[in-house]
Amino acid sequence: MKKSAVLLIGLLAISGGASASAAGDAAAGKAKSGVCSACHGGNGISMLPGYPSLAGQKADYLEKALKAYKNKQRISPQAMIMQPQASMLSDADMSNLAAYYSTL
Ligand code: HEC
């Protein structure tokens, strides 16, 4: 189980390198996900009410959501918690994080 997960991430990293602008690099996303886990859970499953789980969500959706927070298109009291998080991410970070959470 563990071994196949590592293999999968390795394969994703290789395919990500082949087409840089397409799908994100899940391994790089995992490396950036430490701060996210405080609110979204270590495995992408949130324990907190009002804080969404990210595990298994579609990568496209996650990436669009992150961009919408960064561009301040998602506005709500809860979104105000997420906006500063997204504002610190580059486009590549967002795509990599989206790829990572979609694999969980
Ligand atoms: C301080 C707590 C906190 C941290 C840290 C945090 N988030 Fe969030 N995040 C939230 C909250 C609260 C929401 C729900 C906001 C809303 O209702 O729009 C959210 C929403 C999201 C969503 C939208 C999910 C959906 O289903 O629409 C994504 C994607 C996301 N966060 C990704 C991340 C990533 C990636 C990181 C790390 C870089 C991160 N978050 C760090 C609190 C946090």
Residues whose N, C-alpha, C, O or C-beta is under 5 A from the ligand:
A	BS01	HEC	K32 V35 C36 A38 C39 G50 Y51 P52 S53 L62 A65 L66 Q78 A79 I81 M82 Q85 L97
